[in-house]
Amino acid sequence: MIPEKIETTRGRLLLRYFTEADTQTVYDIWSNPANARFMDAPESLEDVRELADWNNGAIQHSTNKDIMCHFRVVTLKETGEVIGTCRWHFKKEGKEMGFGYNLAEKVWGRGYATELLETIIALAKKCEVKKLIGGADKENVASWHILGKYMNFVGEENYTESDGRVVVDRNYELNF
Ligand SMILES: CC(C)(COP(=O)(O)OP(=O)(O)OC[C@H]1O[C@@H](n2cnc3c(N)ncnc32)[C@H](O)[C@@H]1OP(=O)(O)O)[C@@H](O)C(=O)NCCC(=O)NCCS
């Protein structure tokens, strides 16, 4: 059982469940153009609620019963301020784990994503996952730079967005 509240490896952040009161803050973070460049932006507050619900209970909504998602808001431990979101999911009967995070632009460059990835790796070990899987858009240099510090680059993958744009992802794995 994964606890609701998770303190990160370096003790600066606290992950906790999303609540209704977080909706506007999360909406503002996700819809900032600098964030939306690489992540899906919500069109409304309702989108945020739905995504949080979906992530928290994906097993009920997903057609793939093998996927179980977890979603938390990322807060500064000292002040409680919400500075982003993160999620992880298990697949292949818990043998594999994927993840993602999205942080407010005002806190970029402080090593928080690095701290989050360390925490996710620790969580994967605790859950006895065999493989951790991550990926980032080739143009999202900061993101794949962080992945590359802890995980192994396994190749690039092209896919076409609904608007016809071709995106290149850099994929990373860590085997335990
Ligand atoms: C990507 C993101 C999570 C990074 O968060 P962060 O807290 O700023 O990351 P950190 O401070 O831990 O580390 C950033 C690293 O990237 C490096 N970096 C940042 N911008 C860079 C750039 N343009 N080119 C090269 N390196 C860059 C930093 O130097 C740092 O590396 P270092 O620790 O070796 O010096 C954050 O920008 C974000 O939330 N972006 C929007 C959503 C997103 O892209 N999420 C990830 C999707 S895969």
The ligand as a Gaussian input file, in Angstrom:
#p B3LYP/6-31G(d) Opt

LIG

0 1
 C       10.934000      19.496000     -17.100000
 C       10.708000      19.957000     -15.671000
 C        9.948000      18.883000     -14.915000
 C       12.073000      20.210000     -15.019000
 O       11.870000      20.606000     -13.672000
 P       13.011000      21.340000     -12.818000
 O       12.600000      21.257000     -11.379000
 O       13.281000      22.679000     -13.384000
 O       14.262000      20.399000     -13.075000
 P       15.611000      20.342000     -12.224000
 O       15.887000      21.693000     -11.645000
 O       15.578000      19.174000     -11.319000
 O       16.685000      19.962000     -13.337000
 C       16.721000      20.615000     -14.565000
 C       17.990000      20.155000     -15.253000
 O       17.890000      20.443000     -16.638000
 C       18.909000      21.355000     -17.000000
 N       18.305000      22.232000     -17.991000
 C       17.269000      23.071000     -17.815000
 N       16.997000      23.681000     -18.996000
 C       17.859000      23.188000     -19.899000
 C       18.087000      23.427000     -21.277000
 N       17.326000      24.264000     -21.963000
 N       19.084000      22.742000     -21.886000
 C       19.834000      21.874000     -21.205000
 N       19.673000      21.599000     -19.892000
 C       18.698000      22.258000     -19.257000
 C       19.312000      22.043000     -15.730000
 O       20.631000      22.552000     -15.802000
 C       19.207000      20.895000     -14.742000
 O       20.286000      19.999000     -14.853000
 P       21.452000      19.910000     -13.753000
 O       20.804000      19.567000     -12.446000
 O       22.353000      18.835000     -14.264000
 O       22.078000      21.275000     -13.743000
 C        9.910000      21.278000     -15.638000
 O       10.532000      22.172000     -16.503000
 C        8.441000      21.108000     -16.048000
 O        7.605000      20.800000     -15.221000
 N        8.147000      21.363000     -17.339000
 C        6.765000      21.292000     -17.884000
 C        6.206000      19.893000     -17.906000
 C        7.171000      18.871000     -18.398000
 O        7.848000      19.073000     -19.408000
 N        7.223000      17.760000     -17.695000
 C        8.039000      16.634000     -18.048000
 C        7.383000      15.911000     -19.164000
 S        8.317000      14.523000     -19.713000

